[in-house]
Amino acid sequence: MARGRSSFRTVGILLALVLVTACGRGERNREREIEEMSAQEIFEQAEFELENRRKADEATRLFGEVERLYPYSEFAKRALIMQAFGYHKDRDYENSRAAAQRYIDFYPADEDAAYAQYLLALSYYDQIDKIGRDQGLTFQALQSLRTVIERYPDSEYARSAILKFDLAFDHLAAKEMEIGRYYLARGHYTAAINRFRVVVEQFQTTSHTAEALHRLVESYLSLGLNAEAQTAAAILGHNFQSSAFYEDSYALLTGRGLAPEARGGGWLAQIYRQTVKGQWL
């Protein structure tokens, strides 16, 4: 029995060696075949892997082979932008960004440079899917999208970049609102006011301005600063009179015998003069 087991073990080891040797030869043969292929053949194989087999990792490897074996060919240029696209499709954002940046560096005047810049921006933008994520990604997305808009205003990607820029900008405002509401719920009114003020002053074109003004009314009333609360409500009423936020602010004020009106000389009074009265000086 021991001799039989030893024989089986020996056969198993031999089979494993054969398989390893065969795999090694297969890898060498595949590399040899790639080096014998033309730039166009490798490029087309990479496209096939990406489009039909949906193997982005294999496609990006083959696109990289085009660039390595035929660095000065037209296919090398096309392979680089496709490599950036393949990495992005595979959600490998760091490598996508690197490939796109190399394309911009090597071919800044090429017709696909706008698309490379757009892919670079997407490598940041597609990661800001949740409010709680690092806002550094949002700032980088905004900067990269702005580059697309300003450097390539007539490209087919400019319109999409503008829409994504607005959404990313709104995302930053949403983050400020989230933190402000957190402070407000815990009675940290000054900290909450600072967050809502950022939205009103820096993100006034976003969808969060009406709520920010209403939360300012709540915060100022909680601190007994009636003049500031009334001024915030006056701005809210002028710009968002039909909103539920104004109705809530109006109810809060009238419940205390107050009315929405501009009072005092603080930062809200200045905004009131600018936005409602049109007095900028």
C-alpha positions as CSV (number, residue, x, y, z in Angstrom):
1,M,0.0,0.0,0.0
2,A,2.8,2.4,0.9
3,R,4.5,1.7,-2.5
4,G,1.2,2.4,-4.3
5,R,0.7,5.7,-2.5
6,S,4.3,6.7,-3.4
7,S,3.6,5.9,-7.0
8,F,0.5,8.0,-7.0
9,R,2.4,10.9,-5.3
10,T,5.2,10.6,-8.0
11,V,2.6,10.7,-10.8
12,G,1.0,13.7,-9.2
13,I,4.3,15.6,-9.0
14,L,5.1,14.8,-12.6
15,L,1.7,16.0,-13.8
16,A,2.1,19.2,-11.9
17,L,5.6,19.7,-13.5
18,V,4.1,19.1,-16.9
19,L,1.3,21.6,-16.3
20,V,3.7,24.2,-15.0
21,T,6.0,23.7,-18.0
22,A,3.1,23.8,-20.4
23,C,1.8,27.1,-18.9
24,G,5.3,28.6,-19.1
25,R,5.6,27.6,-22.7
26,G,2.1,29.0,-23.3
27,E,3.0,32.3,-21.8
28,R,6.3,32.5,-23.8
29,N,4.4,31.5,-27.0
30,R,1.8,34.2,-26.4
31,E,4.4,36.8,-25.8
32,R,6.3,35.7,-28.9
33,E,3.1,35.8,-30.9
34,I,2.4,39.4,-29.7
35,E,5.8,40.5,-30.7
36,E,5.3,39.0,-34.2
37,M,2.0,40.8,-34.6
38,S,1.7,44.2,-36.3
39,A,0.5,47.3,-34.3
40,Q,-2.9,47.1,-36.0
41,E,-3.3,43.5,-35.2
42,I,-2.6,44.0,-31.5
43,F,-4.8,47.1,-31.4
44,E,-7.7,45.2,-33.0
45,Q,-7.2,42.3,-30.6
46,A,-7.4,44.7,-27.7
47,E,-10.6,46.2,-29.1
48,F,-12.0,42.8,-29.4
49,E,-11.2,41.9,-25.8
50,L,-12.8,45.2,-24.6
51,E,-15.9,45.1,-26.7
52,N,-16.8,41.5,-27.1
53,R,-15.2,39.6,-24.2
54,R,-15.5,42.6,-21.9
55,K,-12.1,41.9,-20.5
56,A,-10.9,45.4,-19.7
57,D,-7.7,44.3,-17.9
58,E,-6.6,42.2,-20.9
59,A,-7.5,45.0,-23.3
60,T,-5.5,47.6,-21.4
61,R,-2.5,45.2,-21.3
62,L,-2.7,44.8,-25.1
63,F,-3.1,48.5,-25.7
64,G,0.0,48.9,-23.5
65,E,1.8,46.4,-25.8
66,V,1.0,48.5,-28.8
67,E,2.7,51.5,-27.2
68,R,5.7,49.4,-26.0
69,L,6.3,47.7,-29.3
70,Y,5.4,50.5,-31.7
71,P,5.9,53.7,-29.7
72,Y,6.1,56.0,-32.7
73,S,3.2,54.6,-34.7
74,E,-0.3,56.2,-35.1
75,F,-1.7,53.1,-33.4
76,A,0.4,53.9,-30.3
77,K,-1.3,57.2,-29.9
78,R,-4.8,55.6,-30.4
79,A,-3.8,52.8,-28.0
80,L,-2.9,55.3,-25.2
81,I,-6.3,57.0,-25.2
82,M,-8.0,53.6,-25.4
83,Q,-5.9,52.4,-22.5
84,A,-7.2,55.3,-20.5
85,F,-10.8,54.4,-21.5
86,G,-10.2,50.7,-20.7
87,Y,-8.9,51.5,-17.2
88,H,-11.8,53.7,-16.5
89,K,-14.3,51.1,-17.7
90,D,-12.5,48.7,-15.3
91,R,-12.9,51.3,-12.5
92,D,-9.1,51.6,-12.2
93,Y,-9.3,55.3,-11.9
94,E,-5.7,56.0,-10.9
95,N,-4.3,54.2,-13.9
96,S,-7.0,55.8,-16.1
97,R,-6.0,59.2,-14.9
98,A,-2.3,58.5,-15.5
99,A,-2.9,57.3,-19.0
100,A,-5.1,60.2,-19.8
101,Q,-2.5,62.7,-18.4
102,R,0.2,61.0,-20.5
103,Y,-1.9,61.5,-23.6
104,I,-2.4,65.2,-22.8
105,D,1.3,65.6,-22.2
106,F,2.4,63.8,-25.4
107,Y,-0.4,65.0,-27.8
108,P,-1.8,68.3,-26.4
109,A,-3.0,69.5,-29.8
110,D,-4.5,66.2,-30.9
111,E,-8.3,66.0,-31.5
112,D,-8.6,63.4,-28.7
113,A,-6.9,65.6,-26.1
114,A,-10.3,67.0,-25.1
115,Y,-11.6,63.4,-24.5
116,A,-8.4,62.6,-22.5
117,Q,-9.0,65.7,-20.3
118,Y,-12.7,64.6,-19.9
119,L,-11.6,61.1,-18.9
120,L,-9.2,62.6,-16.4
121,A,-12.0,64.6,-14.9
122,L,-14.3,61.5,-14.8
123,S,-11.6,59.6,-12.9
124,Y,-12.4,62.0,-10.0
125,Y,-16.0,62.7,-10.6
126,D,-17.1,59.0,-10.7
127,Q,-15.8,58.5,-7.2
128,I,-17.9,61.3,-5.5
129,D,-21.1,59.1,-5.4
130,K,-21.7,59.7,-1.6
131,I,-21.9,62.9,0.4
132,G,-19.7,61.5,3.1
133,R,-16.7,60.8,0.9
134,D,-13.5,62.8,0.9
135,Q,-14.4,66.2,-0.5
136,G,-10.9,66.5,-2.0
137,L,-12.1,64.3,-4.8
138,T,-14.9,66.8,-5.5
139,F,-12.6,69.7,-5.6
140,Q,-10.3,67.9,-8.0
141,A,-13.2,66.9,-10.2
142,L,-14.3,70.6,-10.3
143,Q,-10.9,71.7,-11.3
144,S,-10.6,69.1,-14.0
145,L,-14.1,69.7,-15.3
146,R,-13.4,73.4,-15.4
147,T,-10.3,72.7,-17.6
148,V,-12.5,70.8,-20.1
149,I,-15.0,73.7,-20.2
150,E,-12.4,76.5,-20.5
151,R,-9.8,74.7,-22.7
152,Y,-12.2,72.9,-25.0
153,P,-15.4,75.0,-25.1
154,D,-16.4,73.8,-28.5
155,S,-15.8,70.1,-28.0
156,E,-18.6,67.6,-27.6
157,Y,-17.5,67.0,-24.0
158,A,-17.9,70.6,-22.8
159,R,-21.7,70.4,-22.3
160,S,-21.4,67.2,-20.3
161,A,-18.6,68.8,-18.3
162,I,-20.8,71.8,-17.5
163,L,-23.6,69.5,-16.2
164,K,-21.2,67.5,-14.1
165,F,-19.6,70.6,-12.8
166,D,-23.0,71.9,-11.5
167,L,-23.7,68.5,-9.9
168,A,-20.3,68.4,-8.2
169,F,-20.8,72.0,-7.0
170,D,-24.1,71.0,-5.6
171,H,-22.4,68.0,-3.9
172,L,-20.1,70.4,-2.0
173,A,-23.1,72.4,-0.8
174,A,-24.9,69.2,0.3
175,K,-21.9,68.4,2.4
176,E,-22.0,71.8,4.1
177,M,-25.7,71.3,4.8
178,E,-25.2,67.8,6.2
179,I,-22.6,69.1,8.7
180,G,-24.7,72.2,9.5
181,R,-27.8,70.1,10.3
182,Y,-25.7,67.9,12.5
183,Y,-24.6,70.9,14.6
184,L,-28.1,72.4,14.6
185,A,-29.6,69.1,15.9
186,R,-27.1,69.2,18.8
187,G,-27.6,72.8,19.7
188,H,-24.3,74.0,18.4
189,Y,-25.9,77.0,16.8
190,T,-22.8,79.1,16.0
191,A,-21.1,76.2,14.3
192,A,-24.3,75.4,12.4
193,I,-24.6,79.1,11.3
194,N,-21.0,79.0,9.9
195,R,-21.9,76.1,7.7
196,F,-25.2,77.5,6.4
197,R,-23.5,80.9,5.8
198,V,-21.0,79.1,3.5
199,V,-23.9,77.8,1.4
200,V,-25.6,81.1,1.2
201,E,-22.5,83.0,0.3
202,Q,-20.5,80.5,-1.8
203,F,-23.1,78.1,-3.2
204,Q,-26.1,80.4,-3.8
205,T,-26.7,78.9,-7.2
206,T,-27.3,75.4,-5.8
207,S,-30.5,73.7,-4.8
208,H,-29.6,74.0,-1.1
209,T,-29.8,77.8,-0.6
210,A,-33.5,77.9,0.4
211,E,-33.0,75.3,3.2
212,A,-29.7,77.1,4.3
213,L,-31.7,80.3,4.8
214,H,-34.4,78.5,6.7
215,R,-31.9,76.8,9.0
216,L,-30.3,80.2,9.6
217,V,-33.7,81.5,10.8
218,E,-33.9,78.5,13.2
219,S,-30.4,79.0,14.4
220,Y,-30.6,82.7,15.0
221,L,-33.9,82.5,16.7
222,S,-32.5,79.8,19.0
223,L,-29.7,82.3,19.9
224,G,-32.2,85.1,20.4
225,L,-30.8,87.1,17.5
226,N,-34.1,88.1,16.1
227,A,-32.8,90.8,13.6
228,E,-30.6,88.2,11.8
229,A,-33.4,85.7,11.7
230,Q,-35.8,88.2,10.3
231,T,-33.3,89.3,7.6
232,A,-32.6,85.7,6.6
233,A,-36.4,85.1,6.3
234,A,-36.7,88.3,4.2
235,I,-34.1,87.0,1.7
236,L,-35.8,83.6,1.7
237,G,-39.2,85.2,1.0
238,H,-37.8,87.3,-1.8
239,N,-36.1,84.4,-3.6
240,F,-38.1,81.3,-2.6
241,Q,-41.5,82.6,-1.5
242,S,-43.4,79.5,-2.7
243,S,-41.1,77.1,-1.0
244,A,-42.0,75.0,2.1
245,F,-38.9,76.4,3.8
246,Y,-40.3,79.9,3.6
247,E,-43.6,78.8,5.0
248,D,-41.8,77.2,7.9
249,S,-39.7,80.3,8.5
250,Y,-42.7,82.5,8.3
251,A,-44.5,80.4,10.9
252,L,-41.5,80.5,13.2
253,L,-41.3,84.3,13.1
254,T,-45.0,85.1,13.3
255,G,-45.3,82.7,16.2
256,R,-43.0,85.0,18.1
257,G,-44.7,88.2,16.9
258,L,-42.0,88.9,14.3
259,A,-42.1,89.4,10.6
260,P,-39.6,88.8,7.7
261,E,-37.8,92.1,7.1
262,A,-34.2,93.3,6.7
263,R,-32.8,94.6,9.9
264,G,-29.3,95.3,11.3
265,G,-26.1,95.7,9.5
266,G,-24.5,92.2,9.5
267,W,-23.5,89.9,6.7
268,L,-27.1,88.9,5.9
269,A,-28.2,92.6,5.6
270,Q,-25.4,93.1,3.1
271,I,-26.7,90.1,1.1
272,Y,-30.2,91.5,1.3
273,R,-29.0,94.8,-0.1
274,Q,-27.2,93.1,-3.0
275,T,-29.7,90.5,-4.0
276,V,-33.0,92.3,-3.2
277,K,-32.1,95.9,-3.6
278,G,-29.3,95.5,-6.1
279,Q,-27.0,97.8,-4.1
280,W,-23.5,96.4,-4.5
281,L,-21.6,99.4,-3.1
